[in-house]
Amino acid sequence: MRVCVLGVGHVGLVSAACFAELGHDVIGLDDDAHKIASLQSGVVPFYEPELPELVARHISTGNITFTGSAAEGIAGAEVVFICVGTPRKDDGAPNLSHVQAAAASVASHATDSTVVVEKSTVPVRTGERIRQALSLQGQARGSGFVHHVVSNPEFLREGSAVRDTLYPDRVVVGADSDRGHAVMRELYEPLLARHDCPYVATDVRTAELIKHASNAFLATKISFINAIARICELAGADVHIVADAMGHDARIGRAFLNAGLGYGGSCFPKDVEAFVHIAAELGYDFGMLRETQRINIQAKAWPLQQLRRLVWNLADKEIAVLGVAFKPGTDDVRDAPALDVIDDLIAEGAAVRLHDPVALDHVRDRFPQATFCDKAEDALRGAHAVVVCTEWDEYRAISPTRLAELLTYPVVVDARRAWDPSALEDAGLTVAAVGQPQVPAPGL
């Protein structure tokens, strides 16, 4: 099938490359000329494992091409995926202006009736608005095409996005026409032939809600275990063991029960806030999600609270921060909890040293007063404390003994359970580990 992916950011580019892998003829369309030029030369403009190889392979086979021309991208496409950004407005509602513009562009350049698929995360009933935008622009153009609107939410995780797309837990397709369902089933048939997973066929509104409900639940699960972590710290218990025991219950599961700095990235913070707003517009006060947000804010304040307790005054202290990406396996720093931690440290007058394997370039402009270190050991050497904000494997590989050798003060604030707290203590380090019994400050 000829597929156009409108918007080649993280979701769009991964989707485009994976549809090419399934044998479809894919064209990626974006109005960012620099991004298109980069992709045409085979360079992926962000970090995502396996994606550069996939893109390069299908550029060479001709299964995927890239263009900045809407006419070139949309003309002749049987399916057009809308994968544009839906940033937050000041009131928390998603800004859907890019979605509307994308729909208008489809109606302006389509050369036949097309299946138009919302892949971006959008509020329930957005499909109806897309249908309206297609109709209005079609009337203005004078075309008689009847476009079919479909919701096909993505559930990929940054850092494993290619595998999540090619081997999904489920495929969700919402359509309100037989034509929409038939085309999408044909599109996904190569995937379903090699990977047995549920194919959920429903209506557009239900599919839209499935995406927001899924992300809101996962965010709530993270906030729940972070609330349990605070209780464990006060009670002298171990949240890691609590989570393991909970996870053995098949009704609960272990995933997303890792206490830490809370959730971040491009999806959970925005989608939770949007869902609260959407529910309010529909007449429902989603108090549970507002509490999820509150706990998440508290989680990001935890490292500063521990540093004040263990180091006392932070002014002019050298503090190493390991990790700025919102999670391992990605260079995405959007709503990364580390950013709040760094802001807090700078506000306290600390001299901040930053390390991350792949994400430093994305925060250089934001933190001009920080020291950027090419190696983790450079950040640690002579520091008065270290805060772990992203649990990269290379940090786990640093031994407690080596940590003790590098640090000026023996203070470790481990917000991501990168190390075994007992091993740190055995090496003579004072450790504040999330969800662990609080240790007294040195000398007290």
ChimeraX attribute file (.defattr): number of C-alpha atoms within 10 A of each C-alpha:
attribute: neighborCount
match mode: 1-to-1
recipient: residues
	/A:1	15
	/A:2	20
	/A:3	24
	/A:4	30
	/A:5	29
	/A:6	31
	/A:7	24
	/A:8	26
	/A:9	18
	/A:10	20
	/A:11	23
	/A:12	24
	/A:13	23
	/A:14	26
	/A:15	25
	/A:16	29
	/A:17	30
	/A:18	24
	/A:19	25
	/A:20	26
	/A:21	20
	/A:22	17
	/A:23	16
	/A:24	18
	/A:25	19
	/A:26	28
	/A:27	25
	/A:28	30
	/A:29	29
	/A:30	22
	/A:31	14
	/A:32	12
	/A:33	12
	/A:34	12
	/A:35	18
	/A:36	22
	/A:37	14
	/A:38	13
	/A:39	22
	/A:40	18
	/A:41	11
	/A:42	17
	/A:43	15
	/A:44	20
	/A:45	16
	/A:46	15
	/A:47	17
	/A:48	19
	/A:49	16
	/A:50	14
	/A:51	21
	/A:52	18
	/A:53	14
	/A:54	16
	/A:55	26
	/A:56	19
	/A:57	17
	/A:58	20
	/A:59	19
	/A:60	11
	/A:61	11
	/A:62	13
	/A:63	21
	/A:64	26
	/A:65	23
	/A:66	24
	/A:67	21
	/A:68	19
	/A:69	13
	/A:70	20
	/A:71	16
	/A:72	16
	/A:73	26
	/A:74	28
	/A:75	18
	/A:76	18
	/A:77	25
	/A:78	19
	/A:79	25
	/A:80	31
	/A:81	27
	/A:82	27
	/A:83	26
	/A:84	26
	/A:85	19
	/A:86	20
	/A:87	17
	/A:88	16
	/A:89	12
	/A:90	8
	/A:91	9
	/A:92	18
	/A:93	20
	/A:94	22
	/A:95	16
	/A:96	21
	/A:97	13
	/A:98	16
	/A:99	23
	/A:100	20
	/A:101	15
	/A:102	25
	/A:103	27
	/A:104	20
	/A:105	19
	/A:106	29
	/A:107	28
	/A:108	21
	/A:109	18
	/A:110	23
	/A:111	16
	/A:112	17
	/A:113	17
	/A:114	24
	/A:115	23
	/A:116	27
	/A:117	27
	/A:118	27
	/A:119	22
	/A:120	23
	/A:121	26
	/A:122	25
	/A:123	22
	/A:124	21
	/A:125	13
	/A:126	20
	/A:127	24
	/A:128	13
	/A:129	15
	/A:130	23
	/A:131	19
	/A:132	15
	/A:133	21
	/A:134	27
	/A:135	20
	/A:136	14
	/A:137	17
	/A:138	22
	/A:139	14
	/A:140	11
	/A:141	12
	/A:142	10
	/A:143	16
	/A:144	11
	/A:145	16
	/A:146	15
	/A:147	21
	/A:148	23
	/A:149	28
	/A:150	31
	/A:151	32
	/A:152	26
	/A:153	22
	/A:154	21
	/A:155	18
	/A:156	20
	/A:157	15
	/A:158	23
	/A:159	19
	/A:160	15
	/A:161	25
	/A:162	23
	/A:163	16
	/A:164	17
	/A:165	22
	/A:166	19
	/A:167	17
	/A:168	19
	/A:169	15
	/A:170	16
	/A:171	19
	/A:172	22
	/A:173	23
	/A:174	26
	/A:175	25
	/A:176	16
	/A:177	13
	/A:178	9
	/A:179	15
	/A:180	22
	/A:181	21
	/A:182	11
	/A:183	17
	/A:184	19
	/A:185	15
	/A:186	12
	/A:187	20
	/A:188	14
	/A:189	13
	/A:190	15
	/A:191	21
	/A:192	19
	/A:193	9
	/A:194	11
	/A:195	13
	/A:196	12
	/A:197	14
	/A:198	12
	/A:199	14
	/A:200	13
	/A:201	17
	/A:202	16
	/A:203	17
	/A:204	24
	/A:205	19
	/A:206	17
	/A:207	22
	/A:208	27
	/A:209	18
	/A:210	16
	/A:211	22
	/A:212	23
	/A:213	15
	/A:214	14
	/A:215	19
	/A:216	24
	/A:217	15
	/A:218	17
	/A:219	24
	/A:220	24
	/A:221	19
	/A:222	23
	/A:223	30
	/A:224	20
	/A:225	23
	/A:226	26
	/A:227	19
	/A:228	19
	/A:229	27
	/A:230	20
	/A:231	17
	/A:232	20
	/A:233	19
	/A:234	13
	/A:235	13
	/A:236	13
	/A:237	18
	/A:238	18
	/A:239	25
	/A:240	19
	/A:241	11
	/A:242	16
	/A:243	21
	/A:244	15
	/A:245	12
	/A:246	15
	/A:247	16
	/A:248	11
	/A:249	10
	/A:250	8
	/A:251	8
	/A:252	12
	/A:253	14
	/A:254	15
	/A:255	12
	/A:256	17
	/A:257	23
	/A:258	23
	/A:259	27
	/A:260	28
	/A:261	30
	/A:262	25
	/A:263	26
	/A:264	21
	/A:265	18
	/A:266	18
	/A:267	17
	/A:268	21
	/A:269	21
	/A:270	21
	/A:271	27
	/A:272	24
	/A:273	19
	/A:274	26
	/A:275	25
	/A:276	22
	/A:277	20
	/A:278	21
	/A:279	14
	/A:280	12
	/A:281	11
	/A:282	9
	/A:283	9
	/A:284	11
	/A:285	14
	/A:286	14
	/A:287	10
	/A:288	12
	/A:289	19
	/A:290	16
	/A:291	14
	/A:292	22
	/A:293	22
	/A:294	12
	/A:295	19
	/A:296	25
	/A:297	17
	/A:298	15
	/A:299	23
	/A:300	23
	/A:301	15
	/A:302	18
	/A:303	27
	/A:304	19
	/A:305	11
	/A:306	22
	/A:307	23
	/A:308	13
	/A:309	15
	/A:310	24
	/A:311	16
	/A:312	11
	/A:313	13
	/A:314	20
	/A:315	13
	/A:316	13
	/A:317	17
	/A:318	25
	/A:319	26
	/A:320	30
	/A:321	26
	/A:322	27
	/A:323	29
	/A:324	30
	/A:325	30
	/A:326	27
	/A:327	23
	/A:328	19
	/A:329	21
	/A:330	21
	/A:331	23
	/A:332	24
	/A:333	21
	/A:334	16
	/A:335	18
	/A:336	24
	/A:337	27
	/A:338	25
	/A:339	21
	/A:340	16
	/A:341	21
	/A:342	26
	/A:343	13
	/A:344	16
	/A:345	22
	/A:346	19
	/A:347	11
	/A:348	16
	/A:349	14
	/A:350	19
	/A:351	20
	/A:352	23
	/A:353	22
	/A:354	26
	/A:355	22
	/A:356	24
	/A:357	20
	/A:358	17
	/A:359	19
	/A:360	19
	/A:361	11
	/A:362	15
	/A:363	16
	/A:364	14
	/A:365	10
	/A:366	11
	/A:367	16
	/A:368	9
	/A:369	12
	/A:370	17
	/A:371	16
	/A:372	20
	/A:373	18
	/A:374	13
	/A:375	13
	/A:376	21
	/A:377	18
	/A:378	16
	/A:379	24
	/A:380	28
	/A:381	18
	/A:382	16
	/A:383	22
	/A:384	22
	/A:385	25
	/A:386	27
	/A:387	26
	/A:388	25
	/A:389	31
	/A:390	27
	/A:391	23
	/A:392	19
	/A:393	11
	/A:394	11
	/A:395	18
	/A:396	13
	/A:397	10
	/A:398	14
	/A:399	14
	/A:400	22
	/A:401	14
	/A:402	12
	/A:403	21
	/A:404	20
	/A:405	15
	/A:406	18
	/A:407	23
	/A:408	15
	/A:409	19
	/A:410	23
	/A:411	27
	/A:412	28
	/A:413	23
	/A:414	25
	/A:415	23
	/A:416	21
	/A:417	22
	/A:418	19
	/A:419	20
	/A:420	13
	/A:421	20
	/A:422	12
	/A:423	14
	/A:424	20
	/A:425	14
	/A:426	11
	/A:427	17
	/A:428	15
	/A:429	21
	/A:430	22
	/A:431	27
	/A:432	27
	/A:433	27
	/A:434	29
	/A:435	30
	/A:436	22
	/A:437	19
	/A:438	17
	/A:439	15
	/A:440	12
	/A:441	17
	/A:442	13
	/A:443	5
	/A:444	6
